[in-house]
């Protein structure tokens, strides 16, 4: 994977296990959807490095480096299937997150399925608008 950009900088500047964990999560996200794009957003004084954001026809997930864990947050998480019960944070409301602690094993296959479902959710939201536009042109 040869990518150079703001997420690389975020990972490089996080020199402990959390940077390595974010790099692993990043690889899983890209393996799940090679068409996904990434950026770093929401830099502020309390979080000068910002958060990694992956998008495909809308936001798919956000990688957040916290003090004692790395969080992968899905804004549409409540609508996504999670048969392996990976979601363990932000369980109220629409969003759901997966907090990963140091040395924690992660079910990569289940995480890829969640990422694919999130992309599918975004694509399903995008399709009806295109269909409506086509039906208006036909009149």
N, C-alpha and C positions, 0 to 999 in steps of 0.2 A: 504494500500500500504506500504509494509515494504521493503524499499530499502535503502541501506547505500552506500554512495559513494561520488564522487566529486560533483555531482549536489546537494546532500543534504548539503554539506559544503558551496557551493555557496549560497544556499537559507538561511542557518543558519547565514552566515556572512552578509547578507543583511537584516538588522533587521527592516526596515521600510516597507511600503506598497508594495514596489517593490519586496521584497522577497516573500511576500504572493501572489502577482500577478504571479510571475514566478512559484511558487508552483501550482497555479491554472492552468496555461497554461500547465505545466508538466502533471498534472492529465488528462487534456483534450487530450493531445497528446497520452498518454498511453492508455486512454480509446478508442481512435480511432484505435490504432494498438497495441495490447498487445505484439506483437513480436518485437517492436521497441527497440533499445538499445540506451544508453545515455552515454555521457562523457562530460568532460569540456576541452575545447581547447582554444588556442590563449591567454594564459596568457602573459602579458607584463607589463612594468612599468606603462603605462597609464591605464591599466586594469588588476590589479594583481589577481583578482578573475577569470578572463577568461569568457568564454561564454558557456552556455549549448548547446550541440550538440546532436541531435537525428538522428539516422541512421537506415535504413532498405534497404539493397542492395544499399547503397549510402546515401549521406546526404539527410535528409528529411527537417529539419528545424533547426534553431539556435535561442536560447533564449538569448537576449542581455539586460543587465541592463544598462540603460542610466540614465542621471541625473534626468530627469523629466518624464520618461516613461519606459516601458518595451517593447522591440521589439521582435517579432517573425518573423524571416526572412526565406523565402523559395527561394533557389537558382534557382529553375525551376518555379518560381511563374508565369511568363508570360504565361506558357503553361497550368496552372491549372484553372479550372472553379471557378468563384467567383460570383455566382448570387446574393449574399447578399451584395456585395461590401465591404468586410472586408478589403481588401488591401487598405492601406491609406499612404504608404511610399515606397520609393525605386521604384517608378513607371516607371522609365526609364530603358531600358535594359532587361535582362532576369529575374533578381530577382524581387521579390515583398515582401513587409513586412506589418505586422500589428502592429501599435504602439498602446499600451494600456496605457492610462493615469489613474491617481488615481481616484477611484470611478466610472470608466467607466463600463457600462454594456457590456458584450460580448455575442454574439450569439454562444453558445457552439455547437449547432447542425451544424451550418454553418462552424465553425472552424474544427470540426471533419471531415466534408466532404472534406475540403481542405487538411487536413493531409492524409486522405485516398487516395485522388487523387494524392498527392505527392508520397506516397508509391507505388501506381499503376504505376506512371510514372517511378519510379526506377525499378520496376519489369519488365515493358515492355522493358526497355533498356537492362536489363540483359538477358531476354529470347532469343532474336535473336542470341546472341553469342553462347548460348548453342545449339540452333538449327543448326547453322553453323557447330559446332564441330561434332554433330551427323552425318550430311550429309557427312563430310569428312571421318569419320570412315567407313561409309557404302561403300565407293569406293574401 
